[in-house]
Amino acid sequence: MSPQARPNMNAEPRSAVSQGAEGRAIWVRRVTVEQLGGEGVATSCHELGLNLILPQVPWLSGPTRNRRYWDACMRPMTRKASDLGLEVHPWIFFLDSGSIDDDESLMQVHEDGNLDARLGCPASPEVVTRNLEKETEILDEFEVQGLSLEDCFVYHTWKVETEVCFCSYCKQNAPVDIVERKSWLRRQLSNMLGEVRRVAKRANPKIAISAAARSPYEGHSLVMSADWKEWCRLGYLEFLAPMIYTKDAGNFEGRVKEAVAIGHECSTPVYTGIGAHWDTAFTTPAELVSQIGLARKLGSDGIVFFHLGGMSEEQRQLTKRAFETRAGPVYRGT
C-alpha cells in the first residue's frame, strides 16, 4: 500500500459507544480454527476487541460428523473464550446435506429435477426433525452462548422466475399458484427457524440466535424465500447479520440503511456484515475503516466480519484501534 493511499489515522472510527454495548463479531472458517487451535482463535478475537466468535462447525453425527474437531478445537475455544469474557456462537449449516444424512429424497428439487445445492427442504417434517436432532446433540453436550445460521438457510434459486421445490413433499402439499407457492415456501423456512429457536431456548433460555442474511432484502433474500424481515417481526432473532460485502461505498450505505430500518422497525439489533475478504475480493484497510465508521453512523448495533483467516495484518491493527474500548454485545430485548 503506498503512503498516499494509507488511511488517515486521525480519521479512524474509534468506539463511541456510550453505554458500553456494541456487537463485535467475526465468522471463523474451520480451516482457520484448525490452524490456530480453539484457544488461539479465542485469544486472537480478544486481541481484536471482539466480543463474539462465530466458528464454523460440523455436525456431531451423520456422514459429515467430526467429533475430533469439537473435542480438540471447540472445547478449548469455549473455555478460553469464557476466561476472556467472549461468547461463542457456532456457525451452523442448517439444511446442508449433512443435516439430512445426505438423503437425496429429502433434498430441494428444481422443476428440471436438478438437486443443485443439495439442501434439505424445510417443508418436509423429516428434514426438520433431523436438523433439530443434530442441533440437540450439540446443545446437550457443549456450552455455547448462541447459534449463527449460515446463509444456506434458503430455498436455493438465484432467479425470480425459477421455481423450487419439487421434492415429493412439496409436490403433494405446496400450492400450485405461483404467488401462493412463494408465500408458502417462505412460511416453511420461517416455521423451521421457529423450531430451531424453540429447541435452543429449551436447552438454554439465554441463548442468542442470529442469521447471516442475504442483502438486499427483496432483490436477493426474498428471491430465495428467506424472509428475514418476518423472522425479525416474529422475534426469532436476537440479532440480524446482513452480509453487506461490497467495495462500493454507495451500495454499502444503501444496504446498511435498508437492514437497519427493517431490523429496528421489528425491534431487532442489526450487526452489519463487513467482508474483510470474500470469494476473490477484499476490502482495503481504508475501505474497512470507512465501512466501520459508516455502519456506526447509520445506526448499526454492531459489526460482524467475514472472516478471521482472511484479515490482513493492517486490517487487524485498524480493527483493534476501532474497538479499543471494550463493549458487550447487543441483543433483542436488552
N, C-alpha and C positions, 0 to 999 in steps of 0.2 A: 504494500500500500504506500503510495507516495506521500511525502509530508503535506502536500497541498490537499490531499484527499482525507487526511486524518481528521476524525471528528473533533470538534471544539470541546475540550474537557470541561470548560465552564458552562457549556450548554447541556451537559448530560442530565438526564432526568433522575435526580435523587428522589428517594422516597419522601413524599409529602403527606403520608397517611397520618392524620392527626390522632386517630383513635387506635393506632397500632394494629389495624386489620387490613390485610390485602392478600388475596390468594397469590401464591408464587409457586408454581408447579412446573414439572417437566416430565415428558414421556421418555422412557429409557428402554431401548431395544434390548432383546435378550442377548445379543452378541456383546453389547456393552456391559450388561450385568455380569456375564461370564468372564469378560476380560478384566473388569475392575474388582469383581467379587462383591458380595452384598454389602459388607462393611465399607468397601471402597466407594460404592455408589452413594451410600448414606453420607459419608464424610465429604465427598465432592459436592453433593447437593447442599449440605450445610455451609460449606465454604462459599457457595454462590449466593447465600442469603435466602434460599428457598425454604418453603415450609411443607410442601407436598411432593412425594416421589410417586410417579406413576409407572412402575416397571412392567414390561410385557411378561406375561406368564403363560405357560402351557396348562393343560388340564391335568388333574391327578389320576384320571382313568381314561380308558379308551385308546384308540390307535395312536394318538399324538401325546399320550401321557409322558411325563418326565418328572418322576419323584426326586431324582437326584438333584435337579435344578432347585426344587422347592427346599430340600434339606440343606444343600450346600450353599445356595445363594439367598433364598428368601428368608430363611430363619435368621441368619446373621444380619441381614438387612433390617428386618423388623426390630431386632434387639438394639442394633446400633442407632437406628432412627429414633427409637424411643428414648435412648440415652441423650440424644442430641436435640430432642424436642420437635422432631419431624414426624409427619404421618405418612403411612404407606397405603396407597390405593392401587391394588393390582389392576393392570391394564388388560382387560379380559375380552376375548374374541367370541362373544356370544354369537350363535348361529353358524360359526365356521364348521367345516366338515368334521373336525374332531369332536365338536359338541354333540354331533348326532352319530358318532361312531362310524363315519364315512359311509353311511347308509344312503345310497342314491335314491331310494324310494321316498326319502323324506326331504329331498332337495328341491329348491325352486327350479321350475322348468319354464323356459320360454316357449312361445307358441310353436316354434320350429323344432322343439324337442331338445334344444341346447341347455345343458346344465350350467353353462357359463362359469360363475364364480364358485360353484359347489357350496352354496349356502343353504342352510335349512330353511324351510318355510314356516314362519311363526304362526300361521293359521292352524297348522297341524298340532293337535293336542299332544301327540307323541314327541314332536320336536320340543315343545315347551317343557314337557316332563323330563326329557333327557338333559336339557340345559339346566333346569332347576336342580336336578340330582347332582350334576357336576359342580354347580355353584355351592350347593350344600356341603359337598365333600371338602371344598376349600375352606369355607367359613367354620365348619366343625373342627378343623384341625389347626388353622392359622389365625392369629390375632392381627387383623388388619382394620384400618380405620375408614376405608372406603372402597368402592369399586368404580373403575373408569371403563365405560363401554367403548370398545373400538368402533370405528365408523362402518364396519361391515354389518351393523345392525340396521339393515335396509332390505328392500326388495331391489335386487341388483339389475338396474337398467339405466343407461345413460341418455335414452331418448324418450321424449314425451309420448310419442306415438307407439312405443314398444310396450306390449302388454306382458305382464307376468302376474300371476303364476299359473301354470297349467299342470301342476302336480295332481295326483289322484284326489287329494282332499279338496283342492280348490276347484277342480272340475265339477265336483259334486256339490260344493257349498257356496262358491263365490257368485255374486250377481253377474248376469250376462251384460247388462247395460254398462257401458264404459265408465260413465261418471260415477255410478253407484259402485262399480268394481274398484275404482281408485280409492274412494272413500272407505270401502270395506277393507282394503289392503292396509290402509293407514291405521285403521282400528285394530287390526291384528298385531301390528308392531306395538302400538300403544298398550294393548291389553297384556302382551307378553312383558313389556317393561314394568307394568304394574305388578306382575307376578314376581319378576326378578327383585323388585323393591320389597315386596311382602316377605319373601324368603330371607332377604338380607336383614330386614328390620327385626324379624323373628330371632335371628342369631345375635344381633347387636342393635338395639334401638337407636344408638347414636351413630351408626354407620352412615357415611355420606355417599350418595350415588351421583355420578356425573356421566356425561356423554360427550364424545367427540362429535360435534355437529357439523355437517356439511353446509357450506355457505356459498352463495346467498340462499335464503330460506326457500323462496318459491322457485328460483331458477335452477336449484341443484337438489336441495334436500327433499322437497315435496315430489320432485320427479321420481325419487327413489322411495317414496311413501314414508319417509322418516319425518313425521310431523312434530319437530321439537318445540314448536310453539304450543301445541296441545300438551306435550309432556310437561312443559313448564306450568301451563294453566292447571293441570291436574295435580301439581305438586310432587311429581315423581323424581325431580332432580334437586339435589342440594346446590349444585351449580352447573351452568352450561358452559361448554368449552368449544365455541365455534372456531373451526380451523381456517384462519384467515391468512393463508400462506401466499404472499404476493410481494413483489418488489415495487409495485405501482402504488404510489402514495395516495392518489385519488381513490383507487379501487379499495385500498385498505381502509381509508376513512369511511367510505360509504358502507362497507360491510360491517365495520365495527358499530357505526351508528344504528344500523338495522338490528343487529344482535342485541345491543344494549337496550334499545327501545322495546323490543319484544320481551326480553328477559325481565326487565324492570316492570313492564306492564303486568307481568304474571308473578311478580314478587320473587323472581329467581336471579341470584347473582350471576354475572357473566365474567368468565375468565377469558380474555382474548387470546386466541391461539396464534402464536408468532412462530414462523418457520425459520429457525436458525439455519437449517439445512433440510431440504426435502427433495425427493426424486433427484434431479440433476441440478437443482437450483439452490441458492443460499442467499441470505441477506448479508450485506456488508456490515462491518461494525457500525458505520454511520447510520445505515438503514435500521439496524437493530435498536440503536439509541432513539432514533426518531419514532419508531413504532411503539416502543415502551411509553415514551412521553405522550404520544398522541392517544394511545389507548386510555391512559390515565385521564387526560384532558376530556375525553369523550364520555367519561363516567364508568369505565370498566372497573369491575370489582377485583380484578386480578389478572395475572398473566400466566399462560401455560406455554412452555416452549416445546418445540419439536426440533431436535431431540438431543439428549445429553452427548451422545457419541459424535454428533455432527458439529458441535460447537468448537470454533477455533479458540486459541488462547486469548486473542484480543477480545472476542465476543465474551469470553468468560470474565475477563477483567472488567469490562464495561458493565456486565450484569452484576458483579459484586458491588460496583460503585452505585448502580441504580437501586440496589437492595441493601445498602449498608446499614440502614436502620431496620432492626428485626420487626416482624409483624406476624400476626396469626391469621389463619385462613378465614374466609368469609363464607358462611353457608346460609341457605334459606332459613328464615326464622330466627336468625341471630343478629 
